[in-house]
Amino acid sequence: MRAAVYEGPRTVTVKDVPDAKIEHPCDIIVKITSTNICGSDLHMYEGRTSFETGRTLGHENLGQVVEVGPGISKVKVGEYVVLPFNIACGFCKQCEKGLTNYCLTMQPEPALAGAAYGFAEMGPYQGGQAELLRVPYGDFNALRLGEDAAERQVDYVMLADIFPTGYHATEMADVKPGDQTIVYGAGPVGLMAAYSALLKGAGRVWVADQQPDRLRVAEEIGAIPIDTRRENPAEVVKEATLGLGADNGCECVGYQAHDPEGKEDAALTLNGLIDAVRFTGSLGVVGVFLPEDPGGAKAQDELEGQGKVPFDYGLMWFKGQRMGTGQAPVKRYNRALRDLVAGGKAEPSFLVSHELDLDEAPTAYEKFDARENGWTKVVLHPNGHSA
């Protein structure tokens, strides 16, 4: 089968690799028809992680079931399914609590929790930017889709990660109807957080970023854009709220945040969020922060290289704020979000800028990583657009 393979920093090639196959009675094999390039993939693409060369990328996947193991009783061959990026067993202590993002079974490292397709430090599983994907515990992990799946797969594939992740940020931030919410980052996850806040009935949602094309998308969905090259988001929000700040906020950038001059500052958006949110407000942090940064420009700095940032905890404590962090437990949200899409209440495909064949993955990674104008979200179709 053809697959997008990581060959080293900023090098992705599309090549033939062994076909995905059933390895456990509860596996299913999915023919991937839509798979996204995620901002998190860029951490690996840039060599900022321990991701091994020769592995297939891709953790946002949707497709049609073509084979099931003998232990599968629910999912049927021919059905369209969308796959949470979390690979979970469904029966460990964490999964029983709904914390599929920290499954204790699928991560082979005993001191770690949580597994994913084609992702550094999250197990040996291959990614879905390929023609076929092995899905462990298919009955638990695969979310079945309706008859409109083939025609609306660019909406439904967002349920694999970014829509639930953006929604998770608003859940941790405790966004409620009428709230005033600040979102740092207008990348795909930040846009999904803003979209989720608006779906929940937030009164005003600000989105802070320095990419004009992404800020335009934020404005198109009803958010208030803040260009960080020209304005301080915290000051904009305070001025609009009698000096108090937003009720809550979401951090959707992570450790690769850059200031307007292009200098990387891992704590920039995190500390900006603390400043922008009022006393006793809630913060939802889904931007990626890692325990180590082996490929980063600041890796020579002992603290930055170990994933430690100059976090303004004193101000956060003084303001009595609460913070939620970590990857999203996709299964907690994806069924309800699927039904919003099916019912015409949500159309997350609004942020898709490009749909490409799998062979165009190397170019797509290059342009998406460069933040080229208009490259907001890329969907690859490994089995052709007509699939």
Secondary structure by P-SEA (a helix, b strand, c coil): ccccccccccccccccccccccccccbbbbccccccccaaaaaaaaccccccccbbbbccccccccccccccccccccbbbbbccccccccccccccccccccccccccccbbbbbcccccccccccccccbbbbccccccbbbbcccccccaaaaaacccaaaaaaaaaaaaccccbbbbbbccccaaaaaaaaaaaaacccbbbbbcccaaaaaaaaaabbbbbccccccaaaaaaaaccccccccccccccccccccccccccaaaaaaaaaaccccbbbbbccccccccccccccccccccccccccaaaaaaaabbbbbbccccccccaaaaaaaaaaccccccccccccccccaaaaaaaaaaaccccccbbbbbcccccc
